[in-house]
Amino acid sequence: MVYERTHPDTPWLTQASVDILENWLKPGDRGIEWGSGRSTIWFAERVGSLVSVEHNPVWHKQVATELKRKGLRNVEYHLCEDEQQYCTVAEKFPLESFDFCLVDGEERDQCALAAISLAKPGGIVIADNCNWYLPTHSHSPFSRRPAQGPYTEKWAAYLDCVKGWRQIWTTNGVSDTALWVKPADTRQSNPCDNLSEQFSVRVQT
């Protein structure tokens, strides 16, 4: 709470993950996020371009107004009130075309699966509140225990797909944010070969 009050412009992610991103991101990077807000402004001020997907029209209007006020023109901002459109808007973009993908909005399991193929080799997938959906020993409230397993089948499929990726799991004791780094060569062994048929998700083969 103290960190939130003293850093009113940082994304609602853990402090550790924000520190990592602060040093990781480059001015020419391209990113996509599901779930807009403070992160939208923060990313737009640091990277070359950002695609942002939002489902709430009121929130969308507020963030769009702030982007305009700050003169930030490098955000392609989508309002997708329809659940299916929200998840599939990413299909308009080429595979492996983003340096980072943030999953922090609706339908997180479906969006996380989509992010696997959208991230470039060496890029990162970021999942906020990951302790709500993925098994962990975290002490943050509402964390899923290892015995419970992933929250949905899609989350289980996501974990299977990224099991060979480098992972950084961060927590502030209230919520957790995890980052996965996509390997440089993802074609040697691809556990996601059947993902498109099972969950209607476009994947890199």
Residue frames relative to the residue before (quaternion, step in Angstrom):
aa qw qx qy qz dx dy dz
M 1.0000 0.0000 0.0000 0.0000 0.00 0.00 0.00
V 0.6345 0.5170 -0.3294 0.4707 3.58 1.01 -0.80
Y 0.6502 0.5150 -0.3163 0.4604 3.56 0.95 -0.90
E 0.6412 0.5280 -0.3275 0.4503 3.60 0.95 -0.86
R 0.6909 0.4853 -0.2816 0.4559 3.58 0.91 -0.90
T 0.7337 0.4184 -0.2413 0.4779 3.58 1.01 -0.76
H 0.7390 0.2800 -0.1937 0.5814 3.60 1.30 -0.12
P 0.0228 -0.8727 0.4876 0.0009 3.60 0.62 1.12
D 0.7116 0.4571 -0.2644 0.4634 3.60 1.19 -0.28
T 0.5592 0.6084 -0.3993 0.3970 3.59 1.24 -0.06
P 0.6168 -0.5540 0.3976 0.3932 3.62 -1.15 0.49
W 0.5040 -0.6264 0.4996 0.3225 3.56 -1.24 0.48
L 0.3668 0.6645 -0.5417 0.3612 3.50 0.56 1.29
T 0.6504 -0.4753 0.3624 0.4688 3.60 -1.18 0.02
Q 0.6174 -0.5599 0.3994 0.3818 3.55 -1.15 0.61
A 0.6452 0.5332 -0.3290 0.4372 3.59 0.94 -0.85
S 0.6777 0.4818 -0.3066 0.4632 3.60 0.92 -0.84
V 0.6177 0.5279 -0.3452 0.4696 3.60 1.07 -0.67
D 0.6370 0.5219 -0.3233 0.4662 3.58 1.00 -0.81
I 0.6360 0.5187 -0.3266 0.4688 3.59 1.00 -0.81
L 0.6871 0.4864 -0.2853 0.4582 3.57 0.84 -0.99
E 0.5925 0.5815 -0.3579 0.4275 3.58 1.05 -0.74
N 0.7408 0.3843 -0.2105 0.5091 3.56 1.03 -0.80
W 0.6478 0.5524 -0.3099 0.4233 3.58 1.17 -0.52
L 0.6985 0.5127 -0.2826 0.4115 3.56 0.83 -1.04
K 0.1959 -0.7609 0.6103 0.1008 3.53 -1.22 0.73
P 0.6522 -0.5627 0.3403 0.3771 3.61 -1.09 0.63
G 0.7181 0.4419 -0.2644 0.4681 3.59 1.09 -0.55
D 0.4366 0.7307 -0.4407 0.2849 3.60 1.26 -0.02
R 0.2139 -0.7326 0.6331 0.1291 3.52 -1.33 0.55
G 0.0097 -0.8317 0.5541 -0.0343 3.56 -0.82 0.98
I 0.1972 -0.7387 0.6259 0.1540 3.52 -1.38 0.19
E 0.0417 -0.7915 0.6095 0.0201 3.56 -1.05 0.74
W 0.2097 -0.7100 0.6548 0.1523 3.51 -1.20 0.72
G 0.7352 0.2624 -0.2453 0.5748 3.55 -0.43 1.28
S 0.0766 -0.8354 0.5442 0.0031 3.56 -0.28 1.27
G 0.2558 0.7576 -0.5768 0.1671 3.55 -1.32 0.17
R 0.8217 -0.1187 0.1178 0.5449 3.55 -0.93 -0.88
S 0.6019 0.5688 -0.3620 0.4280 3.57 1.07 -0.65
T 0.6054 0.5821 -0.3560 0.4098 3.59 1.04 -0.75
I 0.6803 0.4693 -0.2744 0.4916 3.55 0.87 -0.98
W 0.6627 0.5343 -0.2996 0.4308 3.55 0.89 -1.01
F 0.6766 0.4720 -0.2897 0.4854 3.58 0.89 -0.91
A 0.6611 0.5395 -0.3131 0.4169 3.58 0.86 -0.99
E 0.6701 0.4952 -0.2925 0.4693 3.57 1.12 -0.62
R 0.7534 0.4114 -0.1953 0.4744 3.58 1.23 -0.32
V 0.7764 0.3121 -0.1687 0.5209 3.60 1.12 -0.49
G 0.6719 -0.5232 0.3492 0.3908 3.55 -1.31 0.19
S 0.7966 -0.1190 0.1048 0.5834 3.57 0.93 -0.86
L 0.1232 -0.7888 0.6016 0.0263 3.52 -1.22 0.65
V 0.1900 -0.7178 0.6570 0.1308 3.52 -1.13 0.81
S 0.0433 -0.8085 0.5867 -0.0129 3.57 -0.75 1.04
V 0.1420 -0.7947 0.5890 0.0362 3.56 -0.90 1.01
E 0.0086 0.8091 -0.5831 0.0732 3.57 -0.72 1.14
H 0.3059 -0.7762 0.5264 0.1637 3.60 -1.03 0.78
N 0.6839 0.4853 -0.2737 0.4710 3.59 1.20 -0.51
P 0.3780 -0.7672 0.4639 0.2308 3.64 -0.43 1.15
V 0.6229 0.5326 -0.3464 0.4564 3.60 1.05 -0.69
W 0.6789 0.4771 -0.2829 0.4811 3.56 0.88 -0.95
H 0.6116 0.5592 -0.3374 0.4465 3.56 1.05 -0.81
K 0.6630 0.5090 -0.3020 0.4585 3.56 0.93 -0.88
Q 0.6517 0.5228 -0.3149 0.4503 3.58 0.97 -0.86
V 0.6886 0.4705 -0.2848 0.4727 3.57 0.88 -0.95
A 0.6286 0.5344 -0.3331 0.4564 3.60 1.02 -0.79
T 0.6370 0.5266 -0.3192 0.4637 3.56 1.04 -0.78
E 0.6655 0.4979 -0.2976 0.4697 3.57 0.99 -0.85
L 0.6166 0.5361 -0.3418 0.4642 3.58 1.04 -0.73
K 0.6645 0.4993 -0.2932 0.4724 3.55 0.96 -0.89
R 0.6442 0.5364 -0.3203 0.4412 3.57 0.97 -0.88
K 0.7288 0.4146 -0.2316 0.4933 3.55 1.03 -0.82
G 0.4602 -0.7102 0.4323 0.3114 3.58 1.27 -0.05
L 0.4074 0.7081 -0.4753 0.3267 3.58 1.16 0.59
R 0.0560 -0.8421 0.5353 -0.0355 3.57 -0.41 1.28
N 0.5737 0.6230 -0.3619 0.3897 3.57 1.25 0.17
V 0.5760 0.5725 -0.3772 0.4451 3.59 1.25 0.45
E 0.2034 -0.7302 0.6428 0.1106 3.55 -0.90 1.02
Y 0.0711 -0.8633 0.4985 -0.0343 3.54 -0.02 1.37
H 0.1158 -0.8162 0.5659 0.0134 3.57 -0.62 1.18
L 0.1789 -0.7283 0.6507 0.1193 3.55 -1.03 0.88
C 0.0536 0.8029 -0.5854 0.0988 3.58 -0.49 1.22
E 0.1283 -0.8237 0.5506 0.0444 3.56 0.01 1.27
D 0.6301 0.5142 -0.3280 0.4807 3.57 1.18 -0.55
E 0.5292 -0.6793 0.4155 0.2930 3.57 -0.81 1.05
Q 0.6806 0.4887 -0.2952 0.4591 3.56 0.88 -0.91
Q 0.6482 0.5143 -0.3117 0.4670 3.56 0.98 -0.87
Y 0.6037 0.5761 -0.3413 0.4326 3.56 1.06 -0.82
C 0.7202 0.4473 -0.2469 0.4693 3.56 0.93 -0.92
T 0.7741 0.4011 -0.1904 0.4513 3.55 0.92 -0.93
V 0.3965 0.7183 -0.4929 0.2897 3.61 1.19 0.01
A 0.6054 0.5872 -0.3483 0.4090 3.58 1.13 -0.62
E 0.5662 0.6327 -0.3850 0.3617 3.59 1.16 -0.45
K 0.5917 0.5777 -0.3698 0.4235 3.60 1.21 -0.28
F 0.6769 0.4768 -0.2835 0.4838 3.57 1.26 -0.26
P 0.5676 -0.6106 0.4234 0.3546 3.61 -1.07 0.68
L 0.5840 -0.5571 0.4567 0.3742 3.53 -1.22 0.51
E 0.8535 0.1146 -0.1095 0.4964 3.54 -1.21 0.69
S 0.4248 0.7241 -0.4403 0.3185 3.57 0.92 0.93
F 0.7035 0.4307 -0.2679 0.4979 3.60 1.26 0.04
D 0.4370 -0.6933 0.5166 0.2481 3.54 -1.10 0.80
F 0.7932 0.0043 -0.0236 0.6085 3.57 1.19 -0.42
C 0.1295 -0.7598 0.6343 0.0599 3.54 -1.23 0.66
L 0.1315 -0.7948 0.5902 0.0516 3.58 -0.74 1.07
V 0.1436 -0.7723 0.6168 0.0494 3.56 -0.81 1.08
D 0.2747 0.7727 -0.5085 0.2624 3.57 -0.20 1.29
G 0.6422 0.5163 -0.3282 0.4618 3.60 1.07 0.65
E 0.7950 -0.2304 0.2137 0.5189 3.55 -0.94 -0.95
E 0.8488 0.1761 -0.1037 0.4877 3.55 -1.36 0.29
R 0.0584 0.8764 -0.4773 0.0257 3.53 0.93 0.90
D 0.6364 0.5329 -0.3559 0.4293 3.58 0.98 -0.69
Q 0.6590 0.4979 -0.3061 0.4735 3.58 0.97 -0.85
C 0.6714 0.4921 -0.2973 0.4677 3.59 0.95 -0.86
A 0.6188 0.5374 -0.3468 0.4561 3.58 1.04 -0.70
L 0.6384 0.5138 -0.3246 0.4723 3.57 1.02 -0.77
A 0.6488 0.5120 -0.3165 0.4655 3.58 0.98 -0.82
A 0.6355 0.5634 -0.3246 0.4164 3.57 1.03 -0.81
I 0.5462 0.6346 -0.3982 0.3748 3.59 1.11 -0.59
S 0.7535 0.3833 -0.2058 0.4929 3.57 0.89 -0.95
L 0.6316 0.5479 -0.3370 0.4329 3.57 1.16 -0.48
A 0.6258 0.5511 -0.3409 0.4341 3.59 1.11 -0.62
K 0.4562 -0.6642 0.5236 0.2767 3.54 -1.04 0.83
P 0.5858 -0.5033 0.4643 0.4336 3.60 -1.21 0.26
G 0.7674 0.2571 -0.2290 0.5409 3.57 -0.70 1.07
G 0.5742 0.5771 -0.3769 0.4418 3.58 1.29 -0.13
I 0.3879 -0.7364 0.5133 0.2090 3.56 -1.27 0.15
V 0.2218 -0.7093 0.6513 0.1533 3.50 -1.34 0.57
I 0.1388 -0.7978 0.5860 0.0278 3.56 -0.78 1.10
A 0.0426 -0.7912 0.6099 0.0095 3.60 -0.84 0.97
D 0.2210 -0.7820 0.5700 0.1216 3.55 -0.63 1.13
N 0.8107 0.1830 -0.1945 0.5210 3.55 -1.21 0.67
C 0.1792 0.8363 -0.5006 0.1340 3.56 1.14 0.66
N 0.5887 0.5935 -0.3645 0.4102 3.59 1.16 -0.52
W 0.5898 0.5671 -0.3688 0.4411 3.60 1.21 -0.34
Y 0.7932 0.3543 -0.1283 0.4784 3.55 1.11 -0.73
L 0.7710 0.3064 -0.1493 0.5380 3.58 1.12 -0.65
P 0.5430 -0.6421 0.4240 0.3363 3.60 -0.94 0.79
T 0.0984 0.7972 -0.5800 0.1353 3.55 -0.91 0.96
H 0.4203 -0.6621 0.5486 0.2898 3.53 -1.33 0.24
S 0.3162 0.7748 -0.4926 0.2388 3.60 1.24 0.25
H 0.3916 -0.7140 0.5352 0.2247 3.54 -1.19 0.65
S 0.4060 0.7078 -0.4845 0.3155 3.60 1.23 0.12
P 0.5920 -0.5938 0.4024 0.3675 3.62 -1.04 0.71
F 0.8379 0.2113 -0.1803 0.4699 3.54 -1.23 0.68
S 0.3651 0.7342 -0.4984 0.2817 3.59 1.19 0.39
R 0.4177 -0.6873 0.5355 0.2575 3.55 -1.11 0.74
R 0.3856 -0.7230 0.5298 0.2189 3.53 -0.93 0.94
P 0.6501 -0.5274 0.3678 0.4048 3.62 -1.13 0.52
A 0.6441 0.5338 -0.3308 0.4367 3.60 1.01 -0.73
Q 0.6403 0.5355 -0.3236 0.4456 3.60 1.17 -0.49
G 0.3196 -0.7587 0.5068 0.2556 3.55 1.10 -0.61
P 0.7292 -0.4015 0.3005 0.4657 3.61 -1.28 -0.07
Y 0.6300 -0.5880 0.3790 0.3372 3.56 -1.21 0.66
T 0.8009 0.0605 -0.0087 0.5957 3.61 1.03 -0.79
E 0.6620 -0.4777 0.3856 0.4300 3.56 -1.31 0.16
K 0.6309 0.5367 -0.3362 0.4481 3.57 1.06 -0.71
W 0.6379 0.4984 -0.3347 0.4824 3.58 1.02 -0.70
A 0.6159 0.5333 -0.3444 0.4665 3.59 1.07 -0.71
A 0.6483 0.5075 -0.3101 0.4753 3.58 1.01 -0.84
Y 0.6198 0.5416 -0.3406 0.4544 3.57 1.03 -0.77
L 0.6641 0.5040 -0.3079 0.4584 3.58 0.85 -0.95
D 0.6382 0.5282 -0.3279 0.4541 3.57 1.01 -0.79
C 0.6699 0.5183 -0.2924 0.4439 3.57 1.01 -0.85
V 0.7794 0.3436 -0.1755 0.4937 3.59 0.98 -0.80
K 0.3599 0.7786 -0.4686 0.2113 3.59 1.22 0.16
G 0.7047 0.4259 -0.2785 0.4944 3.59 1.18 -0.38
W 0.5355 0.6326 -0.3972 0.3940 3.58 1.30 0.03
R 0.5181 -0.5808 0.5126 0.3626 3.56 -1.23 0.43
Q 0.1081 -0.8134 0.5714 0.0146 3.57 -0.91 0.95
I 0.0905 -0.7520 0.6501 0.0604 3.55 -1.11 0.77
W 0.0879 -0.8043 0.5876 0.0023 3.57 -0.50 1.22
T 0.0427 -0.8173 0.5744 -0.0143 3.58 -0.64 1.08
T 0.0569 -0.7919 0.6077 0.0194 3.56 -1.20 0.56
N 0.2122 -0.7498 0.6056 0.1614 3.54 -1.23 0.46
G 0.6166 -0.5626 0.3329 0.4387 3.56 1.29 0.24
V 0.7017 0.3848 -0.2518 0.5442 3.56 1.31 -0.16
S 0.7732 -0.0884 0.0679 0.6243 3.56 1.03 -0.85
D 0.3392 -0.7455 0.5461 0.1760 3.54 -1.27 0.40
T 0.1065 -0.7518 0.6463 0.0756 3.56 -1.23 0.58
A 0.1052 -0.8035 0.5847 0.0370 3.57 -0.84 0.99
L 0.1610 -0.7625 0.6212 0.0820 3.54 -1.20 0.68
W 0.1114 -0.7709 0.6248 0.0537 3.56 -1.03 0.88
V 0.2614 -0.7626 0.5761 0.1351 3.58 -0.93 0.94
K 0.3684 -0.7462 0.5119 0.2130 3.58 -0.64 1.13
P 0.4799 -0.6816 0.4642 0.2994 3.62 -0.79 0.94
A 0.6075 -0.5737 0.4115 0.3639 3.54 -1.21 0.55
D 0.7751 0.1812 -0.1039 0.5964 3.59 1.06 -0.73
T 0.0574 -0.8299 0.5548 -0.0116 3.58 -0.31 1.25
R 0.5861 0.6283 -0.3577 0.3658 3.61 1.24 0.03
Q 0.5113 0.6619 -0.4283 0.3421 3.59 1.18 -0.28
S 0.7820 -0.0460 0.0563 0.6190 3.57 0.96 -0.88
N 0.0251 -0.8310 0.5543 -0.0395 3.54 -0.51 1.18
P 0.2107 -0.8093 0.5366 0.1125 3.62 -0.21 1.25
C 0.6435 0.5476 -0.3112 0.4350 3.59 1.27 -0.15
D 0.2937 0.8032 -0.4870 0.1773 3.59 1.22 0.22
N 0.7655 0.3542 -0.1904 0.5023 3.60 0.98 -0.78
L 0.3799 0.7709 -0.4516 0.2398 3.55 1.29 0.10
S 0.6512 0.5447 -0.3297 0.4131 3.57 0.92 -0.87
E 0.6736 0.4763 -0.3005 0.4787 3.58 1.01 -0.76
Q 0.6981 0.5044 -0.2818 0.4230 3.55 0.90 -0.88
F 0.8379 0.1579 -0.0365 0.5211 3.56 0.88 -0.95
S 0.4464 -0.7031 0.4459 0.3279 3.62 1.22 0.21
V 0.4411 0.6593 -0.4697 0.3875 3.52 0.94 0.98
R 0.3921 -0.7045 0.5399 0.2416 3.55 -0.91 0.92
V 0.0115 -0.8170 0.5756 -0.0312 3.58 -0.73 1.03
Q 0.5230 -0.6065 0.5028 0.3253 3.52 -1.32 0.45
T 0.0994 -0.8035 0.5852 0.0460 3.59 -0.74 0.99
